[in-house]
Structures are given as structure tokens and as C-alpha cells.
Amino acid sequence: MPTERDTSMAEIAQHQLLTLDAVLAHWAAEQPDAPAIEGACHAFTYGEVERLSRQIIALLAARGIGAGHRVAFLGKNAASYGLLYCACARAGIVIAPIGWRLAAREVAYILGDTGAKLLVATPDFMELARAAMGELAGPPELVDDAAMLAEARGCEPADFTPCEADDPILQLYTSGTTGHPKGVLLSNANLTKLRVEGIAAGLTYYTDYRSGDCMMVAMPIAHIGGTGTFSLALLAGIRCRFEAEFTPAGVLAAIEAGTTHMFLVPAALQMVIQHPQAASTDFSNLRYLIYGAAPMPLELLKQAVETMPGTQFLQAYGMTETTGTVSILPPEDHSLEGNQRMRSAGKALPGVGIEVRGPDNVEVARGEIGEVCIRSPSNTQGYWKLPEATAKTIDADGWLHTGDAGVMDADGYVYIQDRIKDMIISGGENVYPAEVESAIYGHPAIAEVAVIGVPSARWGEEVKACVVAKPGMEVDEADVIAWTRERIAAFKAPKSVDIIPVMPRNASGKILRRELRAPFWEGQERQVS
């Protein structure tokens, strides 16, 4: 017999509630007193979010901000952001969260690019906000989040025209590993349609939500892993707990405090399971752990499965331009002893088409490597004010070219090899850093590894491993090379190993291979040989 929650989720799927306004109105009517959003400073029920979001819409309207305009947010993960996001999404105002680790000039670039009329910042980032605004000829109005909330409470809730499913509501900026970051436009339907189809298809990881469940958001809200996870919590009608930023201890404490669902990138998951408190943590509350956004070494995944025995693991593959997840490796494909499918990114979600294509934009045979291409209702409409970049990414038939090199097996499982631009060509052979990194990862003395290509007079490029040692351990170069050669072909193994104190990463936690590569390619005419 279906539970009330099952019935309510089915109603979302049956009635195709494809806007966050419709979803929020549904849960506010169904469960007005249920907890919706909580953070370090605030907590709101679904009924309160419904009213306060309309009050914020009134506040924005008084400033001349309405559908199609931009509002920016600068700060760590906070309940105030969740509330502002709901308000903007309901009225068709596009919210642009900005990474708090960025420099003032980088913040200024994004503000200028969005043309935001208002910047909401948390108190600890007001100074950065002012510095960024000082770089602009026409800066937006600046208000701190507490002042926004206080002013909103004094407003009459606004009547407004809800936006449509295809209207953009979220503008996320790519990490900008090369050149300026690009604003990715995401609509209501981008954020909801695949999830609604997943509910209709009965996928347990989209339907198994119970009264009292809690989704934790520890990944940055300026990235799809943060805001996308929050949107998933709203769709499910459960409590969303915002952790200001990721810390292993914070995640472990949140799990013991009742977190049932979460998303982590592999680097974060590694820090959680290696934290001293992990051994004594009760993981029984945590039912689903979704991981993705970077290659997951099989040895790390096996360690995680062993550390959290009652947790169901899912790998999610996607990117900002696909609004996150387009393929899933479900719990049943995970095992304690490890298996071949745990190296994959799973299979396409219902409603998603995935093809691996060659340079001629034609699908290659199963088992052959090529570029992973996606056709999905979650694909972005394009980059903000960048039609040429949009045309390079999304072809005339609507297929989004990810830039990821991958292989699809006979059963439709996709194996991501690496970013195509990170591929190393050594002696005419293609070497994908992620494959080499996965082979090295289990070495007992190594905590982290990144593989790059460096110039070679003999081979054009050769493989170098940059490693961070585990505390108290020493890394022997010859031993690492021998270890790798036992696990993958000799031509893929590193020719040299550098021990570094810390791995360079960007704001979303991705390793900056370009910083590792730069010293070796200085003065070279090209960045490949």
C-alpha cells in the first residue's frame, strides 16, 4: 500500500510539476509545517518558504527587479541563499551564485557579465563584494542577507505571474580553467524534468524519500553539485541542511544528526572516510550517497563501501551544461569486493540519449573510444551572451558535446576515460590521466595523485605522476612506477614521479592540471608535443 509520501511524489510525476513554483506550492499545501531549509543562522518550514519567498519577490519588485533580470549571491552555503533562490525561481528572476573563493576581479567579471541589479552577500563577504564592485563602472546595489530578510518580513507577500517551465532561473559559471568563465543558463525544466521522469519510472533513488529525511548540501552552491542537490531536496519535499562549506568533521556530524541523502565529489569522500572520526561514526542514518564530478578510483570506492556498510552508493555523471546528472550507476552495481561496472559512470537516465562519437560526429562502435555526447531535456539552452561558444558545444541536432573521452560497452554502461584536452599522446599512443591515476591510487604511501603529460624528445610527451604522500609516509619513485606497471600497460605508466606538498585545486575541488603542467611547458611553442 503506498504511503502518503509515495502518493505525493506520484502526484508530482502525474501532473508534471515542472516549475519550482509549482513544486513549492504543492509541498506548502501538503505539509506547511514540515522543515524545508536550515543552515547555521536560519531554519524555515515549507509554509514559511512559501510566504517569505513571496515577500522577497515584493522586495525585488520594489527595486524594479522582475522576470528576466539577474540577482547575484556571494557567500558560503546558507539558508538565506535557499530562500532567495526559491523567490527568484518562482518569479522567473535568474539567480547567479558566485564562488566565495574567487578574487575580487573574478567576482567583478561575473557581476559585470550577468548585469545583475542586486548583489546579496553574507556579512563575511561584504568586503570582497565592495572590492569587486569597485572594479565596475555600474555596480549593482549591495545588501547583506540579514538586511534582505528583515526588509522582506516587512513587505506584503506579492502576487506574481509564475514563470514557465522553459524560462531560465539559474545562471551558473563554469570554473574557467581556460579563459573567462561562461554563464550556463538553466531553466525550470532543466532542473526538474528528468527527476520527474525518474519518479514516474519508479527509480528508487528518486522515490525513496520518507518523513524526516534530510538532504545535506556541502558542495558549493555556485556549482551544480550544490544548487542542484538543493533543487532535488525541494522536489522531494524534504529538509535541506546547508553546511557552510565542506569539512570532513562537519559531514560526519551531519550524518549522525540525521542526514539521509548527500552528494560528494571523490576528493571530499576520500577526506571523509580517512578522517579519524570516521571509524567511530554511526552511518546508519545515511541511506544514499551520490558521488561524481571527477573520476572515482576503484580502490577509494571500495574503501567507502566498506566504511559505510548500510549506505547505498550511486555514481552520478553529468556537468553544469547538463544540469548535473544524466547517467546513474545504481546501488545494485556496487559491491564490497569491487567489480568492473564500478569503474563506469552507469547508464543513461530515462529520457536521456548518450552516444560516444568520433571526430566526424558519428557514433563509434561499442567498445571504441570517442567523445561523450548527450541529448537530454536537462541540456542547457546555451551560454549567456555567447552564441558562438553555444554552437561549438551544442550541435544542430541538439546533442551536447561534453569534451569527455569515453567508451560505451554492449550493455550501455559509459566509462569516462578523461577530459579530451587532458589526453596525453606518448609515442603515438593515447594515454588518459584518469586511468593512470586510478592505477596508482591504491599505493599504500600515496594520499593523492594527478597525472600530466610533459615534453619528451623521444616520445613527444611522456607520463608524469604528481603525488602527495600520506602523513608519515615516504614515496619511492621506482616503487610507484613498478606498482603502476603491474596494473596497466607499461606505456601508460609514469616515466617519472614528483612528490608535492599539496594538490592544486579550483573552487569546485577539481585538480588544476594546468598548474602542474605549466613549469614543464614554459617556453614551448605548443602545449603538446
N, C-alpha and C positions, 0 to 999 in steps of 0.2 A: 504494500500500500504506500503510495507516495506521501512524503512528508509535506508540510506547509512550504518549506524551502524548495523542495523539488517542484511543487506546483507553481511557485512564484518564478523560479528560473525558467520553467516551461512556458510561462506566460510571456516572459521577455523574448524567448525564441519565437513563439507562435505569433505574437503581434509585431515582431521585427522592430523592437525598440532600438533604433539605430542612432539616436542622438543622446548625448549625456543628459540633456534636459529631460527627455522622456524617461530615461533610466532613473534619474534622481527623483523625479516626481512620483514614479512607481514606488520606490522604496520609502519615500517620505510618507506616502499614503498607507503603505503596508505596515511599516514599523517606525513611526516617528520618534520613538524613544530609544531606538537601538543605537549604539555607538557607531559613528561613521568615521571621524577623523580625530586623531590625537597626536600630540607632539609634546615637547618639553614644556611649552607655555600654555597650550590650549587643548581643549577637547570639545568636540561638537557631535551631537546626535544627528540623525538624518533629518528630523524635523527642524532642528536649528540650522542645518546647512541649507535647507530649502528656503527658510526665511532670510537668513543672513546673506545668502548669495543674491537674493532679490534686492536687499538693501545696498549691497555693493554695486549692483547694476545701476541703482538710483544715484549713488555717489559718482560713478563713472559718467553717467548721463549728464550730471550737473557740470562736468568738466568738458562736455562736448564729445565724449568718447562713446561710440556705439559700434554696431556691426561693421566688420571690416577693418576697424582700427587696431593698433597694436598697443599692448601693455607689457612692460618688461618686469621681471622679478630678479633680484640679486640677493642671494643668501643661501645658507645651508638648508637642508631638508627641514620643512616646518609646516605645522598645521595651517598657518596663515596662508601659505602658498596653495595648499589643497583647497582652501575656501575660495581664494581668488581665482584659481583655475576653474572651479565649478561655476562661479559667477560669469566669467568670461565665456566659457563653453556654452552656457545656456543662451547667451545673447549674441553669439557669433563674433565676439571680440577675440582676437588672436593673442594668446599669451606666449611670451618668449622668455623662458627661464634662462639665465646667464650663469655660466660656471663661476663659482666663487673663487676658484684658484687662479683665474685669469689675471693678467696685469691690467692696469688702468687703460692703457692704449688698446688692448684687446677688447675690453669691455666697451670702450668708446666706439670701436669699429662696429660691434654688434648693435649697439644703440642707434648709431647712425644708419646702419643698413636697414633696421626694422622701421625706422621713422616713428618709434614709439612716442606717444603723447604723455605717458606716465611711466615712471620707474618706481616700483615698490621695493624697498630694501629692508633687510633686518638691521637692527641697531648696530651690530658689529661690522656691518659692511657699508655704513653711511659714508665713512671717509673714502673708501675706494670708489663709491658711487660719485661723490663730489669730484674726485680727481679725474674720473672718466668723463664726467660732464664738462669739466674744464677744457677738454680737448675738442669740444663740439661748438660749432657756431650757433646752432639752435637746439640746445639740450631740452630734454623732456622735464616736466615737473617731477620733483623728487619728494616722496613721502615714506616714512618708515611704517612697517606693517602694523605696529601697535596703534599709531595715529589713524591709519586707514580703518582699522577695526572699530576704534572708538567713534570716528566720524560716521561710519556706516550704521552703527547702532542707533544713531540719532535720525536716520533717514526713514521715510516711509517706504516699505517694500514696493519696488517698481512693477508696473505692468509692462511687459515687453513682448516683442514678437520673437518666438523661438527660432533659432536658425535651422537650416535644412541639413539633411544627412551629409551632403557633399560639400558643405561650407567648411573652409579651413578654420580650425580653432586653436591649433598648436603650431609653433614655429621653433623647431629645434635646430641648433647649429652643429654641423659636423665638426669633428675635433680639429680639423685644419692641420693635418700632418704635412700637407704641402699647400702653400699659398694661404689665402684668406679662407676662413670657414664659410660654408654655404648654408643658408637658411632652408631647411626642409619643411615644406608645407604639409600638414597632416589634418585631415578632416574628421568629423564625427564618425563617418562610415569606416574610414581607415582604422580608427581605434576600436570599433565595435563589431563590424560585420562578420569577421572571421570568428570572433568569440561567440557571437550569436549562432552562427552555423555550427560551431563546435558543441554548443548546448543542444541544438536540435539533433545533432548526430549522436548525442549521448556520451560524448567523451568525458570520462570521469574527472579529469583534471579541470574541466570547465563546469562540472555539475556538482562535484563533491564539496559543497560548502554547507556548513552547519551553523546553527545558532551559537554565538560565542566565538566563532572563528576570527582569526586576526591575520591580516597580510602585513608583513613588515617591509618598509621601503628604506633600505640602507644605501642603495646605489644613488648617485647624484640625480636630482630632479632635472638637471639640464641635459640629461641623456634619456634615451627611450627606456633604458632599464629601470630608471627611477619613475618618471611620469607615467610610462606605460604600465608599470606594475600597480601604481595608484589607480589608474583607469580600470584595471582588471578588478580591483577591490570594489570600486563603485558599481561595476556591472554585477558583481556577485552579491552586493548589498551587505558586505561585512565591514568590520572595523579595520581601518588602516592606521598602522603605527609608523609615524615618521621618526627614524633615527637621524639626528642632525647630520651625521656623517658615519661612514663605515669605520668601526673598530671591532676587532675580534671579540673583545670582552663585552662590548655593547650587544653584539649579535647573540652571544651565548646567554647573556642576561635576559634578552628579549624572548629567547626560546623558552627559558624557564618561566617567564612571566606570561606565557600563553600564546606565543606566535605559532601559527599553524601552517602558514604558507610564506615563502620568501623566494627572491631571486638574487643570486650572487654570480659574479664573474669568477673564473677559476682561480685567479690570484687571491681574491678575497676568501674563497672557500679554503684554499691552502692555509691561509693565515688562521682561519677559524679552527681547523682540525689540528693544527700544530700548536695552538695556544695551550699553555699549561693547564688552564681551567677546563679544557675540553674533556679531559679524562674523567672529571667528576661531574660533568654537566648531565642533567636529565633531559634527553632529547625526545621524550615520549610525546610532548605536545606537537612536535613538528611532523606534519603528515606529508607535505610536499615541498621539495626543494628543487627549484628550477635553476639551471646553470646555463651559461652561454656567453656570447660576445667575444670569445677568444678560444683558441684551441685548448682542449682539456686532455692533458696526458693521462693515459690509461691507468698508470700506477697511482696517480693522485686520486682519480675517480674511485679506484678500488679501496684506497685508504678512507675516503669519505663514506663509502657504503658501509665499511666495517665500523667506522666511528659512530655512525647514526643508523643503527640496525633497523629501527622501526620506520624510517623515513622513506617515502617513495621519491625517487630521483627522476627528473626529466631534463633532457637537454633541449634547449630552445635555440634554433638557428634563425637569424634574421639580421636586420640592420636598421638604422634610422629611416632609410628610404623605403623600407617595407613595413614601417611602424612596428618593428620588432618581429615577433615570432611568425614564421611561415612554414617551418617544419619542426616536428617533435620526435624525439627518441623517448618512448613511453617507459614507465617503470618496469613493465614486463621484459624489456630488453636489457635490463641491468641485472648483474649477478655479482655475488661476493667474490667469486674466483676470476671474474673478468671474461669478456668474450669479444669477438670481432666487431659485433654491432655497436659495442660501447665506444668504438673509435669513430662512429659515424655521427652525423647530425640528424639522423632519423629520416622520416618520410614526410611528404607534403601534407599539410592540414587539409581537411575538406574545403574545397573552393579554391585551392592554390594549384597552379601549374609550375613545375620545376623542370627545366631542361639543362643539360650540360652541352654547351655549344662550342664549336671550333671558331677560328678566326674569320671564317666565311659566314658566320651567324647561322650555321646549320647544325642541328643536333648531331653529336657524335654517337658512335655505338656505345652500348653499355660496357662499362669497364675501362673506357678511354677517358683521358683527362681533357678538360676544357674549362670554359668559363661558366659558372653557375648563373642561370638566368631565371627570373621569376615573373609570372603573371598572376596577379592577385588583387582582390578588392582592397587590400591594405597598402598597395603601392602608392607612394606619394604622387600628387598631381604634378610635382616638379619643384625646382629650386626657386626661391623668392628672387624675382628680378634677374634671373639667369637663364634665358631661353636656350642659349647655345649649350650650356652645361646640362640642362634638362634633356635636350635632344641627344647628347652623347651618352646619357645614362639610360634613357627610355626610348626604345626604338619605335618605329611607326606602327607596329602591331601591338604595342603596349607591354612588351617584355622589358623588364628592368635588368640591366647588366650589372651584376654585383661587384665585379672585379675580383671575385674569389675563384681560385682554381679548385676544381673538384672532380670527383668520379661518382657515377651512379651505378649501383650494382643491379643485378637482374630483378631484385625484389623492390627496387625503387628507393633504397636507402642511399643517402647522399654522404659522401666522405669528402670533407673540406681539406684540401692539401695546404693551402696558404693563400695570401693575397698574391695575385698575379704579379704585381710590381715588386714583391719581395722575393720572387723566384731567383735562384742562383743558377747560372749556366756555367758549369765547370767541365771543360774538355768536351763540350757538345752535349753533355747530359744535363737534364733539368733536375735541380735539387730544391725541394721545398722546405724552408726552415722549420716549419711546424713538425714535420715528420722526424727531422733530426732531433729537435728539442724533446719530442716525446720519447725518443730512444734514450736520450741522456738523462731524462728527468729522474728515473729511479735510482741513479747513482747515490750511494749512501752518504757521500760527503757534500752533495750539491743541493742547495736550497732553491735556487732559481737559475734558469738558463735562457739565453737568447742566441740565436744563430744568425750570422750575417755572411755575406759574400765580400771578399777582399781581393784586390788585384793580384794576379799571378801571371808571371811571364810565361810559364809553361802551360797553364790551364785556362788562361783568360780570367777566370775567377776561381777562388778556392774557398772552402768552407772553414769558417772560424766560429768557435763557440765562446761566448762570453758568459761566465758563470759567477754566481755568488755562493760562497761556501756556507754551509750550516755553521752555527756558532760552535766554536771549539774544534772545528774540523779543518784539515788541510787537504787541498785538492792537488793531485798529481796529474800533470798534463798527459803523460803517456798512458796512465791508467784510464783516464776518461776516453781517450781515443780507442784504446783496446776494448773498453766496455761497449762503446758505440758500435764498433765493427762486429761485435758478437750479435748485434740486434738488427742491423740494417746493412745494406750493400756497402762495400768498402769505399766506393767513390762518393757516397753520401756522407761518410764520417768526417769529422773535422780534421783538418790538417794541423790546426793549432788551437790552443785553448788559452784564453785570457781570464785571469781571476780579477774581478772588480768588486768594490766595496758595496755598491748599491745599484739596482737596476733602474735606468731612467724610464719614467712613465709619464703619460699625459694625464690630464684631469680626469679622464674616464678610466684610468688604470691600465691602459694599453701600453705595452713596451714600445719605446721610441727607438726603433732600429736605426733610424737615420742618424741619431746622435752617436750610436755605437759605430756606424759606418764612416761617419764624417772624417775622422783623423786619417783613415787609411786611403781615402779617395781624394784628399786635398791635393790640388794641382793637377788632377786628372782631367782630361778633356771631356770624358763621359763618366757617368756613374755606373757603367757596366763595362766589361772588357770582352 
